[in-house]
Amino acid sequence: MSIWATWFYLDGGMECEEGAPWPYNGSHVLPERNHPRGAASLDVAALSRFVRYNRDNPDGTDEPEGVEPWLRLSVNTADVILDEAQVFALHDILGAWLVQLRSQEVTPA
């Protein structure tokens, strides 16, 4: 059983509003919306604070709320663990990308 709780998941085998992600086909391939989807997955997961508490206090009765300062980001079968500073940096760059995209008058491809 995993100690990680998935907060966000995109996969070709699931029905979701966002749809499945597109697979990366190399730095020489320009992505298009009509390219096939489904051969890729994206997962974001967090650790609840009670996991560490229960490990360190097997007889404890309290179950603290909240999350640990770690986030798991998975793309296909590659997983990385990010700390708070790394998540802030990723948040900032994703936000900057969205601001730039939405400031353009051109509809994304």
C-alpha positions in Angstrom: 0.0 0.0 0.0 1.3 3.4 -0.9 1.8 6.1 1.7 1.2 8.8 -1.0 -2.2 10.3 -1.7 -2.8 11.3 -5.3 -4.2 14.8 -5.7 -4.1 15.1 -9.5 -3.9 12.4 -12.2 -4.0 12.4 -16.0 -3.9 9.1 -17.8 -5.1 7.7 -21.1 -7.1 5.1 -19.4 -9.2 7.5 -17.5 -12.1 9.8 -18.4 -11.2 13.3 -17.1 -12.2 16.8 -18.0 -8.6 17.7 -19.0 -8.1 14.6 -21.2 -5.0 12.5 -21.3 -1.6 14.2 -21.8 0.2 13.9 -25.1 3.4 11.8 -25.1 6.7 13.5 -25.8 8.0 12.5 -29.2 11.3 14.2 -29.2 12.7 17.7 -29.5 12.3 17.6 -33.3 8.5 17.1 -33.1 6.1 20.1 -32.9 3.1 19.1 -30.8 -0.4 19.4 -32.3 -3.8 19.0 -30.7 -4.7 16.2 -33.2 -1.7 14.1 -32.3 -2.6 10.8 -30.5 -3.0 10.9 -26.7 -3.0 8.2 -24.1 0.5 6.9 -24.0 1.5 9.2 -21.1 0.5 9.8 -17.6 1.0 12.6 -15.0 0.5 12.2 -11.3 0.9 14.6 -8.3 0.8 13.1 -4.8 1.3 14.3 -1.3 2.0 12.7 2.1 -0.5 13.3 4.9 1.1 14.3 8.3 -0.6 11.3 10.0 1.6 8.9 8.1 4.8 10.0 9.8 3.0 10.5 13.1 1.6 6.9 13.1 5.1 5.6 12.2 6.7 7.5 15.0 3.9 7.0 17.5 2.4 3.5 17.0 0.3 3.8 20.1 -0.7 7.4 19.5 -4.4 8.4 19.4 -4.0 11.8 17.7 -4.1 12.1 13.9 -2.6 15.4 12.9 -4.1 17.1 9.8 -2.2 18.6 6.9 0.6 17.4 4.7 4.3 16.7 4.9 6.6 19.2 3.1 7.1 16.7 0.2 5.3 16.4 -3.1 5.7 13.5 -5.5 5.6 14.3 -9.2 5.4 11.4 -11.6 5.5 11.3 -15.4 4.9 7.9 -16.8 7.1 5.7 -14.6 9.6 8.4 -13.6 9.0 9.7 -10.1 10.7 12.7 -8.3 10.2 14.0 -4.8 10.1 17.8 -4.5 10.4 19.9 -1.3 8.6 23.1 -0.6 11.1 25.4 -2.3 11.1 23.3 -5.4 7.3 23.3 -5.6 7.3 27.1 -5.2 9.8 27.3 -8.1 7.7 25.0 -10.3 4.5 26.9 -9.3 6.2 30.2 -10.3 7.3 29.0 -13.7 4.0 27.3 -14.5 2.2 30.5 -13.5 4.5 32.6 -15.6 3.9 30.3 -18.6 0.1 30.6 -18.2 0.3 34.4 -17.8 2.3 34.7 -21.0 0.1 32.3 -22.9 -3.1 34.1 -21.8 -1.7 37.5 -22.7 -1.3 36.5 -26.3 -4.2 37.0 -28.7 -3.4 33.8 -30.6 -5.3 30.7 -29.7 -2.9 27.9 -28.6 -2.4 25.1 -31.1 
